[in-house]
Amino acid sequence: MICHCFCRCQDDAPIMPSFCTKGKGILWVCVSSQIREYRARLSSCMDPVNQVVLTPTYTKRTPLIFGSPLMTSTQKPIQRGKLFLITLGHFWIDSYANIQPALLPLVILQMDLSLTLAGILASVFSLSSSLTQTVMGYLADRMRVRYFVVLGLLFSAVFICSIGLASDYWTLLVILALGGLGISAFHPQTVTMAGEISGSHRGLGVSLFVAGGTAGYALSPYWITVLVSEYSIDILPYAAIPGIVTVGLLMWLVPMAKEPHEHAPSFTIREAFQGRLRPIMLLTSTVIARSVTRLGMMAFLPIMLTSQGMTLVDGGKALTTFTFLGAIGSLVGGTLS
């Protein structure tokens, strides 16, 4: 057995070995001009300068580096496989979220819709996929199993990719609303999952998760318009296959049950907003103004381009460029802030 006693000197004096008075091993002490004072501190087990408690410990023989035992790392690693799967799910669900604006010119042509009716389609889809996330998050906090991770991706894949199967305007409206609810349900639970399975690297894990969704959202207008232009809108249901396969992988490889400590404590809406109502309302108003501008631009940019003689793919390219530059702006703005 070895007795390890450590003392940190005010003047950074060197640490030298000395025989333990009990004959059980080596006592590491500080050699300096104030050795008597530090011996007194060792006896009281307190360093008054640095407020460090000096407690002798008796352990098995441990490798030493510069007079101190090797420290074992307590950091938790990222669960890469699970993080990859939920990031893949985020990629596909955000891909489906940007299909409707890209194909809106084709829907207008096939159903002979006015710009007003087309705008209502875009509004219903945006409201169901965004505004309801507060309710979905509230419900998700009270679930013992993350049902929304699977159901959200499944709903968005099946319903959004069924746009071409709608026989009339009202059916299309219901399909888009259900697809939007799937998008809304998916995000609250998967964001918390991304942090939990990232261990001690929570910031990196969530950043990778967000980057996957941004990539899907930016790329989907281009590849979906190329696919539909090359074949027809009847091919659109096949675009749901990657999302459905990802759902199966998530159910198989990622545990959906929450740990006991993850259950949210009960609280009322009034308690949640108490003392924070004014800044929340200010931020919400800013986000609403920004969202109205962005969603209006995304809904009518492809329509404007196709009305000027450009192709559906050209509109998809414009949406991809607009979304990609918006993501870069967010990164730059977040860095500067």
C-alpha positions in Angstrom: 0.0 0.0 0.0 1.1 3.5 -0.7 0.1 6.6 1.2 -0.5 9.5 -1.2 -0.7 12.9 0.4 -0.6 16.0 -1.8 0.1 19.6 -1.0 -0.1 22.6 -3.4 2.4 25.4 -2.4 1.8 29.1 -2.7 5.2 29.5 -4.4 4.9 26.4 -6.5 7.7 24.7 -4.6 8.9 21.3 -6.0 7.3 18.2 -4.7 9.8 15.7 -3.2 9.3 12.2 -1.8 9.9 11.4 1.9 9.4 8.2 3.9 6.0 7.9 5.6 6.4 8.0 9.4 4.1 5.0 9.6 6.3 2.9 7.3 3.5 2.2 4.9 4.8 3.8 1.8 5.9 7.2 0.5 4.7 10.6 1.7 4.9 13.3 -1.0 5.6 16.6 0.6 6.7 20.1 -0.6 10.3 21.3 -0.1 10.4 25.0 0.5 11.5 27.6 2.9 8.1 27.3 4.6 8.3 23.5 5.1 7.3 23.7 8.8 4.1 25.7 7.9 3.1 23.2 5.3 3.7 20.3 7.6 1.3 21.9 10.0 -1.2 22.2 7.2 -0.8 18.6 6.3 -1.6 17.6 9.9 -4.8 19.7 9.8 -5.6 18.5 6.3 -6.4 22.0 5.0 -4.6 24.4 2.7 -5.9 27.9 3.8 -4.4 29.6 0.7 -6.1 27.5 -1.9 -8.9 26.2 0.2 -8.1 22.6 -0.8 -8.9 19.8 1.5 -5.9 17.4 1.8 -7.2 14.0 2.7 -4.8 11.1 2.7 -6.1 8.1 0.8 -4.8 4.5 0.9 -5.1 2.8 -2.5 -3.5 0.1 -4.5 -0.2 0.9 -6.3 -1.0 3.4 -9.0 1.3 4.7 -11.9 2.6 8.1 -11.0 3.3 11.1 -13.3 5.1 14.0 -11.8 4.1 12.8 -8.3 0.4 12.4 -9.0 -1.6 9.3 -9.9 -3.1 9.0 -13.4 -6.6 10.4 -13.5 -9.3 8.3 -15.3 -11.5 10.2 -17.7 -15.2 10.6 -16.7 -16.3 12.0 -20.0 -19.0 10.0 -21.8 -18.5 9.4 -25.5 -20.9 10.1 -28.3 -23.0 7.1 -29.2 -22.2 7.5 -32.9 -24.5 4.9 -34.4 -27.6 6.2 -32.6 -26.7 9.8 -33.3 -26.2 8.9 -37.0 -29.7 7.3 -37.2 -31.6 10.2 -35.6 -29.6 12.6 -37.8 -30.6 10.6 -40.8 -34.2 10.7 -39.7 -33.9 14.5 -39.3 -32.4 14.7 -42.8 -35.4 12.9 -44.3 -38.1 14.6 -42.4 -36.8 18.1 -43.2 -36.4 16.9 -46.8 -40.2 16.1 -46.8 -40.9 19.5 -45.2 -39.6 21.4 -48.2 -41.3 19.3 -50.9 -44.6 21.2 -50.9 -43.2 24.6 -51.9 -41.1 23.1 -54.6 -44.1 21.2 -56.2 -46.7 24.0 -55.6 -46.5 25.3 -59.3 -47.3 21.8 -60.5 -50.2 21.4 -58.1 -51.6 24.8 -59.2 -51.4 23.6 -62.8 -53.0 20.2 -62.3 -55.8 21.5 -60.0 -56.3 24.9 -61.6 -55.9 26.7 -58.3 -55.8 30.5 -57.8 -52.9 32.1 -55.9 -55.2 32.5 -52.9 -56.0 28.8 -52.7 -52.3 28.0 -53.2 -51.4 30.4 -50.4 -53.9 28.6 -48.1 -52.2 25.3 -48.8 -48.9 26.8 -47.8 -50.3 28.4 -44.7 -52.1 25.2 -43.5 -48.9 23.2 -43.9 -46.7 25.7 -42.2 -49.2 26.1 -39.2 -49.5 22.4 -38.7 -45.7 21.8 -38.9 -44.6 24.7 -36.8 -47.2 26.2 -34.6 -48.2 22.9 -33.0 -44.7 22.1 -31.9 -45.4 23.7 -28.5 -48.3 21.2 -27.9 -46.2 18.3 -29.2 -43.3 19.2 -26.9 -45.7 19.5 -23.9 -47.1 16.0 -24.7 -43.7 14.6 -25.4 -42.4 15.6 -21.9 -45.1 13.5 -20.3 -44.5 10.3 -22.4 -42.4 7.4 -21.0 -41.8 6.2 -24.6 -40.8 8.4 -27.5 -43.6 7.5 -29.8 -43.4 10.8 -31.7 -39.9 10.0 -33.1 -41.3 7.1 -35.0 -44.8 8.4 -35.7 -43.6 11.8 -36.8 -41.2 10.6 -39.4 -43.8 8.0 -40.6 -46.6 10.5 -41.0 -44.5 13.0 -42.9 -43.1 10.4 -45.2 -46.4 8.8 -46.1 -48.7 11.9 -46.3 -46.4 14.5 -47.8 -45.3 12.0 -50.5 -49.0 11.4 -51.3 -49.6 14.9 -52.6 -49.9 13.5 -56.1 -52.6 11.1 -55.1 -55.0 13.8 -53.9 -58.1 13.8 -56.1 -59.4 17.2 -55.0 -58.4 20.4 -53.1 -59.9 19.4 -49.7 -58.2 16.0 -49.7 -54.9 17.7 -50.5 -55.5 20.1 -47.6 -56.0 17.2 -45.1 -52.9 15.4 -46.5 -50.7 18.4 -46.0 -52.1 19.0 -42.5 -51.4 15.4 -41.4 -47.9 15.6 -42.9 -47.2 18.8 -41.1 -48.3 17.3 -37.8 -45.8 14.5 -38.3 -43.0 17.1 -38.8 -44.2 18.9 -35.7 -44.2 15.8 -33.6 -40.8 14.6 -34.6 -38.6 17.5 -33.6 -39.1 18.1 -29.8 -38.3 14.5 -28.8 -35.4 14.0 -31.2 -33.6 17.2 -30.2 -33.5 16.0 -26.6 -32.4 12.6 -27.8 -29.5 14.1 -29.7 -28.3 15.8 -26.6 -28.7 12.7 -24.4 -26.8 10.2 -26.7 -24.0 12.7 -27.2 -22.6 12.2 -23.7 -20.2 14.9 -22.6 -20.2 16.3 -26.2 -23.8 17.5 -26.1 -23.1 20.7 -28.1 -21.3 18.8 -30.9 -24.0 16.1 -31.1 -26.9 18.6 -31.3 -24.9 20.6 -33.9 -24.5 17.5 -36.1 -28.2 16.7 -35.7 -29.2 20.2 -36.8 -26.8 20.2 -39.7 -28.4 17.0 -41.0 -31.8 18.5 -41.0 -30.6 21.7 -42.6 -28.9 19.7 -45.4 -32.1 17.8 -46.1 -34.2 20.9 -46.1 -31.8 22.7 -48.5 -31.3 19.8 -51.0 -34.9 18.4 -51.3 -36.3 21.1 -53.6 -33.7 20.3 -56.2 -33.8 16.5 -56.1 -37.5 16.3 -55.8 -38.1 18.6 -58.8 -35.6 16.6 -60.9 -37.3 13.3 -60.0 -40.8 14.6 -60.8 -39.7 16.3 -64.0 -37.9 13.2 -65.2 -40.9 10.9 -64.6 -44.1 12.5 -63.2 -45.8 13.4 -59.9 -47.0 9.8 -59.8 -43.4 8.8 -58.8 -43.6 10.8 -55.6 -44.8 8.0 -53.3 -41.6 6.2 -53.9 -39.8 9.1 -52.2 -41.3 8.0 -48.9 -39.3 4.7 -49.0 -36.0 6.2 -47.4 -38.1 7.7 -44.6 -40.0 4.5 -43.9 -36.7 2.5 -43.9 -35.2 4.9 -41.4 -38.3 4.5 -39.2 -37.6 0.7 -39.1 -33.9 1.3 -38.2 -34.9 3.7 -35.4 -37.3 1.2 -33.9 -34.8 -1.6 -34.2 -31.6 0.1 -33.0 -32.5 3.1 -30.9 -34.1 2.6 -27.5 -37.2 4.7 -27.3 -37.9 4.3 -23.6 -36.9 7.3 -21.4 -34.7 6.9 -18.3 -36.6 7.5 -15.0 -34.7 10.8 -14.4 -35.8 12.1 -17.8 -39.5 12.6 -16.9 -40.3 16.2 -16.7 -41.6 17.6 -13.5 -45.2 18.8 -13.5 -45.7 22.5 -13.9 -48.4 24.9 -15.2 -48.2 27.1 -18.2 -48.4 30.1 -15.9 -45.4 28.9 -14.0 -43.4 28.4 -17.1 -44.0 32.0 -18.3 -43.8 33.7 -15.0 -41.3 36.5 -15.1 -40.5 35.8 -18.7 -43.6 36.9 -20.6 -42.3 40.2 -22.0 -39.0 38.9 -23.5 -40.8 35.8 -24.8 -43.4 37.9 -26.5 -40.7 40.2 -28.0 -38.8 37.2 -29.4 -42.0 35.6 -30.6 -43.0 38.7 -32.5 -39.6 38.9 -34.2 -39.7 35.3 -35.2 -43.3 35.7 -36.6 -42.2 38.7 -38.7 -39.2 36.8 -40.0 -41.2 33.6 -40.7 -43.9 35.4 -42.6 -41.3 36.9 -44.9 -39.4 33.6 -45.4 -42.4 31.4 -45.9 -44.0 33.9 -48.3 -40.8 33.9 -50.3 -40.5 30.1 -50.4 -44.2 29.6 -51.3 -44.3 32.0 -54.2 -40.7 32.1 -55.6 -41.1 28.9 -57.6 -44.6 30.1 -58.8 -43.2 33.4 -60.0 -40.2 31.7 -61.8 -42.4 29.1 -63.6 -44.9 31.9 -64.6 -42.0 33.6 -66.3 -41.2 30.6 -68.5 -38.7 28.8 -66.3 -38.9 25.1 -65.5 -39.9 23.3 -62.3 -36.3 22.4 -61.8 -35.2 26.0 -62.0 -37.7 26.8 -59.2 -36.2 23.9 -57.2 -32.7 25.3 -57.7 -33.8 28.7 -56.6 -35.4 27.3 -53.4 -32.2 25.2 -52.7 -30.0 28.3 -53.1 -32.4 30.5 -50.9 -32.5 27.8 -48.1 -28.7 27.1 -48.2 -27.8 30.8 -48.0 -30.3 31.2 -45.2 -28.5 28.4 -43.2 -25.2 30.1 -43.8 -26.6 33.4 -42.6 -27.9 31.7 -39.4 -24.4 30.2 -38.7 -22.7 33.6 -39.3 -25.3 35.4 -37.2 -25.0 32.9 -34.3 -21.2 33.2 -34.4 -21.3 37.0 -34.3 -23.9 37.1 -31.5 
